[in-house]
Amino acid sequence: MSVESLVTWSVTLAAPFTRGQAAEEGADDRAVDRLVSAGAWRRCGRGVYVASAVWDAADDRGKHRLAVAARLLQKDKRWVGARRSAAVFYGLPLLGKTLPAVPQLLRGPEGGRAKAKNRHERVATLLDEERVEIDGVGLASLARTVHDIARQESFRSGLIVADGALRRGLEKEELIALARSRVGWPGGWAALKVATLANGLHETILESLSWAACHTLGIEMPEPQVRVFAGERLVARVDGLWRAHNTIGQADGLFKYNDRQGVIHDKRQDEELEDLGFEVARWGWEEAYKPTGVLDERLRRAFARGDRQQIDPRVRLLPTTLDQSLEWTGLIAS
């Protein structure tokens, strides 16, 4: 095969490959080294390569997917991508912008060492049903991925991932059952708390972060995505509602306001909600990320004011279903 054909093959493959796979396409050692030196192929580990065009075209998550696939080509078939590395394949939201510098892998203890060699490649019980494959890459199942992150990371990080997984089809009952069966593992109780409190109606990372903050602060988590009607007219679909306190919570990221009209719309909406008897509290990323003394005080003051309010008798409050939420946020077709 010509050099041009080898490059075309590697780009079409759009995945890492071994020196052995390249040899099957007609690339001897000299051809491989020449393509690497010329910058057409990128070395991803010992004896593993990827087309430079494929790597360069990938975003950060795409590059991590390639790195995971490359690392697994160097391991035996017992290994799978796990934790944050698996979360990237599932498209799950993650707290923080930095992805793992090294692929996070997992395998069962059968037929080899029973302890982890390092913090990136761990050994633990891994059932057959907890192994899946996406685009030819072995991964821990969606439930197992969420469970391990919830066990090993902070509560808020676990809740963000769990909420995202529920929005991607994971059944809450499956997550709870897994957490209950592994409650004796390190971090098992934390994972069970995440599984119990996770809700697919938490539509954004900021909402999940906010409700995790409420729980940590000892504030009841609100009903998510409640629709507020005045008679037959929809006034708003709110991020959170504390019915007992006549209080609405709105978690707003700066990205929401692309123009002045967005600010005006929300101001008018808040005024109408307040005219109907609700107290409205808004906050952003900083308050949700560092809530002590800020978000808690804001909500408690809002609750105190809301407790004195009388709700307009025209008000109707309707919950939002998960299917409705997914449709309205574009995750499923209408």
C-alpha positions in Angstrom: 0.0 0.0 0.0 1.3 3.5 -0.9 2.0 6.1 1.8 -1.0 8.1 0.6 -3.2 5.0 0.9 -1.9 4.3 4.4 -2.7 7.9 5.5 -6.2 7.6 3.9 -6.8 4.2 5.7 -5.8 5.7 9.1 -8.0 8.8 8.7 -10.9 6.6 7.6 -10.4 4.3 10.6 -10.7 7.4 12.9 -9.3 5.4 15.8 -6.0 4.4 17.3 -4.3 1.3 15.8 -1.4 -0.9 16.6 1.8 -1.4 14.6 0.4 -4.9 13.9 -2.7 -3.5 12.4 -0.7 -1.2 10.2 1.4 -4.1 9.1 -1.8 -5.9 7.9 -2.4 -2.9 5.7 1.1 -3.2 4.2 3.1 -0.8 6.4 6.4 -2.2 7.5 8.4 -0.8 10.4 10.2 1.7 8.2 6.9 3.0 6.7 5.4 3.4 10.2 8.5 5.4 11.4 8.5 7.5 8.3 4.8 8.4 8.7 5.4 9.3 12.3 8.4 11.4 11.5 6.5 13.2 8.7 3.7 14.0 11.2 1.0 12.0 9.4 0.7 9.6 12.3 0.9 10.4 16.0 2.4 7.9 18.5 -0.1 7.3 21.3 1.9 4.8 23.3 4.2 2.0 22.7 3.3 0.4 19.4 0.0 2.4 19.1 -0.7 5.3 16.7 -3.5 7.5 15.4 -3.8 9.7 12.3 -2.6 13.2 13.2 -5.6 14.6 11.2 -8.0 12.6 13.4 -6.3 13.8 16.6 -6.1 17.4 15.5 -9.8 17.5 14.5 -10.9 16.2 18.0 -12.0 18.5 20.8 -10.7 17.8 24.4 -13.3 15.1 25.0 -12.6 13.5 21.6 -8.8 13.5 22.3 -9.5 11.8 25.7 -11.6 9.1 23.9 -8.7 8.5 21.6 -6.3 8.3 24.5 -8.5 5.7 26.3 -8.9 3.6 23.2 -5.1 3.7 22.6 -4.3 2.7 26.1 -6.7 -0.2 26.0 -5.0 -1.5 22.8 -1.9 -1.9 25.0 -3.8 -3.9 27.7 -5.4 -7.3 27.7 -9.2 -7.6 27.1 -10.0 -7.7 30.8 -9.5 -3.9 31.1 -12.2 -1.3 30.4 -12.4 2.5 30.5 -13.9 3.6 33.9 -14.9 6.5 36.0 -14.3 9.9 34.3 -12.8 8.2 31.2 -16.0 6.2 30.7 -18.1 9.3 31.5 -16.5 11.0 28.5 -17.7 8.2 26.2 -21.3 8.5 27.7 -21.3 12.2 27.2 -21.9 12.8 30.9 -21.5 16.2 32.5 -18.5 16.5 34.8 -17.6 19.0 37.5 -14.6 21.0 36.4 -13.2 21.6 33.0 -10.1 19.4 33.2 -10.3 15.8 32.0 -8.0 13.1 33.4 -4.4 13.5 32.2 -4.1 9.7 32.1 -6.9 7.3 31.1 -8.8 5.8 34.0 -9.1 2.0 33.6 -10.6 -0.9 35.6 -10.5 -4.6 35.5 -11.7 -7.5 37.7 -9.2 -9.3 40.0 -9.7 -12.6 38.2 -6.5 -14.2 36.8 -4.0 -11.6 38.0 -3.0 -9.2 40.7 -5.7 -8.3 43.2 -4.5 -4.8 43.9 -4.3 -1.7 41.8 -0.9 -0.9 40.4 -1.6 2.8 40.4 -4.5 5.2 40.9 -5.3 5.3 37.3 -5.6 1.6 36.6 -7.6 -0.1 39.3 -8.6 -3.6 40.1 -12.0 -4.3 41.7 -15.0 -6.6 41.3 -16.4 -6.1 37.8 -19.3 -8.3 36.7 -19.9 -9.3 33.1 -23.1 -7.1 33.0 -21.0 -4.2 34.1 -19.0 -4.4 30.9 -20.2 -2.7 27.7 -18.6 -1.7 24.4 -19.0 1.7 22.6 -17.4 2.2 19.2 -15.2 -0.9 19.8 -13.9 0.4 23.2 -14.6 -1.6 26.3 -16.2 0.4 29.1 -17.7 0.1 32.5 -21.5 0.2 32.3 -23.2 3.5 32.7 -24.5 2.6 36.2 -21.1 1.3 37.3 -19.4 4.5 36.0 -21.8 6.7 38.0 -21.4 4.6 41.1 -17.6 4.7 41.0 -17.5 8.5 40.6 -20.1 8.9 43.4 -18.0 6.7 45.7 -14.7 8.3 44.9 -15.4 12.0 44.3 -17.3 14.7 46.2 -21.1 14.6 46.7 -21.7 17.4 44.3 -19.5 15.8 41.6 -21.4 12.5 42.0 -24.8 14.2 41.8 -23.9 16.1 38.6 -22.8 12.8 36.9 -25.8 10.9 38.2 -28.3 13.6 37.1 -26.7 13.5 33.7 -26.9 9.7 33.5 -30.6 9.7 34.4 -31.2 12.1 31.5 -29.3 9.7 29.2 -31.5 6.7 30.0 -30.2 5.2 33.2 -33.0 4.0 35.4 -32.9 5.4 38.9 -33.9 2.1 40.4 -30.9 0.4 38.7 -28.5 3.0 40.2 -30.1 2.6 43.7 -29.9 -1.2 43.5 -26.2 -1.1 42.6 -25.5 1.3 45.4 -27.3 -0.8 47.9 -25.5 -3.9 46.8 -22.1 -2.2 47.3 -22.8 -0.1 50.3 -20.0 -1.8 52.2 -17.4 -0.7 49.6 -15.3 2.4 50.4 -17.5 5.4 49.7 -20.6 3.1 49.4 -22.8 5.2 51.6 -21.9 8.4 49.7 -22.8 6.6 46.4 -26.2 5.5 47.9 -26.9 9.1 48.9 -26.2 10.3 45.4 -28.4 7.6 43.9 -31.2 8.5 46.2 -31.1 12.2 45.6 -30.3 12.2 41.8 -33.0 13.5 39.6 -33.1 13.6 35.8 -35.1 16.8 36.0 -31.9 18.6 37.1 -31.3 20.0 33.6 -27.9 21.7 33.9 -24.7 21.3 35.8 -25.4 24.5 37.7 -28.8 23.1 38.8 -27.2 19.9 40.1 -24.5 21.9 41.8 -27.1 24.2 43.4 -29.2 21.4 44.8 -26.1 19.6 46.0 -25.2 22.8 47.8 -28.7 23.0 49.4 -28.4 19.4 50.7 -25.0 20.0 52.1 -26.2 23.3 53.8 -29.2 21.4 55.4 -31.7 23.1 53.1 -34.4 20.9 51.6 -33.9 20.3 47.9 -36.7 21.9 45.9 -39.1 20.4 43.4 -37.4 20.7 40.0 -38.9 22.1 36.8 -42.3 23.1 38.1 -44.6 24.9 35.7 -46.4 27.9 37.1 -49.7 28.9 35.5 -52.0 31.9 36.1 -55.3 30.3 35.2 -54.6 28.7 31.8 -51.6 30.8 30.9 -48.0 29.5 31.5 -46.0 32.1 33.4 -42.8 30.2 33.8 -41.1 26.8 34.2 -38.9 27.3 37.2 -35.7 25.6 38.1 -36.8 24.9 41.7 -39.9 25.4 43.9 -40.1 25.3 47.7 -43.9 25.1 48.0 -43.9 25.3 51.8 -42.1 28.7 51.6 -43.8 30.1 48.5 -40.3 30.5 47.1 -38.9 29.9 43.6 -35.2 29.4 42.9 -33.5 30.1 39.6 -30.0 29.0 38.9 -28.6 31.3 36.2 -25.3 30.9 34.4 -23.8 33.9 32.6 -24.1 32.1 29.3 -27.8 32.4 29.5 -27.8 36.1 28.8 -26.6 36.6 25.3 -28.3 39.9 24.9 -30.3 42.6 26.8 -33.6 41.0 25.8 -32.8 37.9 27.9 -32.3 40.1 31.0 -35.5 42.0 30.3 -37.5 38.8 29.9 -36.3 37.3 33.2 -36.9 40.6 35.0 -40.5 40.8 33.8 -41.0 37.1 34.5 -39.8 37.6 38.1 -42.1 40.6 38.5 -45.1 38.5 37.4 -44.2 35.6 39.7 -43.9 38.0 42.6 -47.3 39.6 41.7 -48.7 36.1 42.0 -47.3 35.8 45.6 -44.0 34.0 45.1 -40.6 35.1 46.4 -37.9 34.6 43.7 -34.3 34.0 44.5 -31.6 33.9 41.8 -27.9 33.0 41.9 -25.0 32.0 39.7 -22.0 29.7 39.6 -20.0 31.4 42.3 -22.8 31.2 44.9 -23.5 27.6 44.0 -19.8 26.6 44.1 -19.1 28.4 47.4 -22.5 28.5 49.0 -21.7 28.8 52.7 -22.7 32.2 54.1 -24.0 33.3 50.6 -26.6 30.9 49.1 -27.8 29.7 52.4 -28.4 33.2 53.7 -30.1 34.3 50.5 -32.5 31.4 50.5 -33.3 31.7 54.2 -34.1 35.3 53.8 -36.3 34.4 50.7 -38.0 31.7 52.8 -38.8 34.2 55.5 -40.3 36.7 53.0 -42.2 33.9 51.2 -43.7 32.6 54.4 -45.5 35.9 54.7 -46.9 35.8 51.2 -50.3 34.7 50.0 -50.4 32.9 46.6 -52.9 34.2 44.1 -55.8 31.7 43.8 -55.4 31.6 40.0 -52.1 29.9 40.4 -51.8 26.3 39.2 -48.6 24.3 39.7 -47.8 21.4 37.4 -44.8 19.1 37.6 -42.7 18.4 34.5 -42.1 14.8 33.4 -38.6 13.6 32.4 -39.8 13.0 28.9 -41.1 16.6 28.7 -37.9 18.0 30.1 -35.8 16.0 27.5 -38.0 17.2 24.7 -37.9 20.8 25.7 -34.1 20.8 26.1 -33.6 19.0 22.8 -32.3 15.7 24.1 -35.1 13.8 22.4 -37.1 14.6 19.4 -40.6 16.0 19.8 
